[in-house]
Amino acid sequence: MTRISASAGAEFRIALRNRWVTIAVAMMALFSMVLSAAGSAPTGALGVDKLSVTVASLTSLAVYLVPLVALLMSFDAIAGEVERGTLPLVLTYPVSRAELLLGKFVAHLAILALAVAVGYGIAAGAAFYFDPRASAGLPALFRLFWTSLLLGAAFLAIGYALSAIARRPGAAAGLAIGLWLVMIVLYDLGLLAGVVADGGGYFTTHVFPWLLIGNPADAFRLYNLAASEATAAAAGISGAANTIPPGQALASILLWPLVGLGLATLAFRKVTP
């Protein structure tokens, strides 16, 4: 644990110097302020408090932004060390590759937690300002916070695996952006096309739910919308959130960080200094 903590501290200082902390916090704060300014949802008609509606909107924001921030922080975690020639020096320290990877993971997850806390805090502050009943939505906000960290952890780990496979920051960046486009944007479009083509057949009833929770981004959205009192305020897959058990979606977002770290560790072991 001491070696992991030392590695995490060094990585956090590097992120501070490279402005990643500032960039991550600024991105979450900016988008949360925009959402709060534009978030004039009809809470009275929905019968729920302003914060619960804001959480439903933040869920749609987080499913796009959190994976992107995570991938931007992690894509050169290993490839950058290889290109700069610092990996041989780092590996001379009495720290294993798994411990080095976990140190990077802890540091980047701490940065992500800070950014998410600032962004969600701004949105919550705006909700409390406009609605005195907003305290009823605090459990939903807390749930959104820790599930956002799990979602970010999954994409951090996947980003490390891509970084180790690519071994060059440029190639790793291309893979990271391609992965984000596929998993966040194109994946749902493909599922929608499959459902339309299937017309309520076997794919829709048996295959579609498993493919949906197999994507950590969709599992994150399903779990938060299913547990929210304001799913009517959210668009997209809110209908599916009522048909798929929340426990299955939660299991998916809990499992993905572990799978990603395992893949990243295996890929990192094959990287030669």
Residue pairs with C-beta under 8 A, 6 or more apart in sequence:
3 94
3 95
3 96
3 99
3 103
4 99
4 102
4 103
4 106
5 103
5 106
6 95
6 103
7 95
7 99
7 100
7 102
7 103
7 104
7 107
8 102
8 103
8 104
8 106
8 107
8 110
9 107
10 103
10 107
11 103
11 104
11 106
11 107
11 108
12 21
12 107
12 110
12 111
15 21
15 73
15 107
15 108
15 111
20 73
20 111
21 111
21 114
21 115
23 72
24 69
24 73
24 111
24 112
24 114
24 115
25 114
25 115
25 118
25 119
27 65
27 69
27 115
28 65
28 69
28 115
28 116
28 118
28 119
28 120
29 115
29 118
29 119
29 122
31 61
31 65
31 119
32 58
32 61
32 118
32 119
32 120
32 122
32 123
33 122
33 126
35 54
35 57
35 58
35 61
35 123
36 54
36 122
36 123
36 126
36 127
37 126
39 53
39 54
39 57
39 123
39 126
41 50
41 53
41 54
41 57
41 233
43 49
43 50
43 52
43 53
43 131
46 53
46 230
46 232
46 233
48 136
48 137
48 229
48 230
48 233
49 127
49 131
49 133
49 134
49 135
49 136
49 137
50 127
50 130
50 131
50 133
50 134
50 137
51 124
51 127
51 128
51 131
51 134
51 135
51 136
51 137
51 138
51 140
51 141
52 136
52 137
52 140
52 228
52 229
52 230
53 137
53 230
53 233
54 123
54 124
54 126
54 127
54 137
55 137
55 140
55 141
55 144
55 224
55 228
55 230
56 224
56 225
56 228
56 230
56 231
56 233
56 234
57 233
57 234
58 120
58 123
58 141
58 144
59 144
59 220
59 221
59 224
59 225
59 228
59 234
60 221
60 234
60 235
60 236
62 116
62 144
62 148
62 151
62 220
63 151
63 184
63 217
63 220
63 221
64 184
66 112
66 116
66 148
66 151
66 152
66 155
67 151
67 152
67 154
67 155
67 180
67 183
67 184
67 217
68 180
68 184
69 112
69 115
69 152
70 108
70 112
70 151
70 152
70 153
70 154
70 155
70 156
70 159
71 155
71 156
71 158
71 159
71 176
71 177
71 179
71 180
72 176
73 108
73 111
73 112
73 156
73 159
74 104
74 108
74 155
74 156
74 157
74 158
74 159
74 160
74 163
74 176
75 159
75 162
75 163
75 169
75 172
75 173
75 175
75 176
76 83
76 163
76 169
76 172
76 173
77 104
77 108
77 159
77 160
77 163
78 87
78 160
78 163
78 164
78 167
78 268
78 271
79 163
79 164
79 166
79 167
79 168
79 169
79 171
79 172
80 163
80 169
81 87
81 90
82 167
82 168
82 271
82 273
83 168
83 169
87 271
87 273
88 273
90 100
91 97
91 100
91 273
95 103
97 265
97 268
97 269
98 265
98 268
101 160
101 261
101 264
101 265
101 268
102 261
104 160
105 153
105 156
105 157
105 160
105 261
108 156
109 149
109 152
109 153
109 156
112 149
112 152
112 156
113 149
116 145
116 148
116 149
116 152
117 145
120 141
120 144
120 145
120 148
124 134
124 138
124 141
127 134
127 137
128 134
128 135
140 224
140 227
140 228
140 229
140 230
143 224
143 227
144 224
147 220
147 223
147 224
147 253
148 220
150 220
150 253
150 254
150 256
150 257
151 216
151 217
151 220
151 253
153 256
153 257
153 260
154 216
154 253
154 256
154 257
154 260
155 216
155 260
156 257
156 260
157 256
157 257
157 259
157 260
157 261
157 263
157 264
158 179
158 260
158 263
158 264
159 172
159 176
160 260
160 261
160 264
160 267
160 268
161 260
161 263
161 264
161 267
162 172
162 175
162 176
162 179
163 172
163 264
164 264
164 267
164 268
164 270
164 271
165 172
165 175
165 267
166 172
166 174
166 175
167 271
183 215
183 216
183 217
184 217
187 215
187 217
187 218
188 218
188 236
188 237
191 208
191 211
191 212
194 203
194 204
194 207
194 208
195 203
195 204
195 208
198 204
198 208
209 240
209 243
209 244
212 218
212 219
212 222
212 237
212 240
212 244
213 219
213 222
213 244
213 248
213 249
213 252
214 252
216 252
216 253
216 256
218 237
219 248
219 249
219 250
219 252
219 253
219 256
220 249
220 253
221 236
221 237
221 241
222 237
222 240
222 241
222 244
222 246
222 249
223 246
223 249
223 250
223 253
225 231
225 234
225 237
225 238
225 241
226 241
226 242
226 244
226 246
226 249
227 246
228 234
231 238
231 241
231 242
232 238
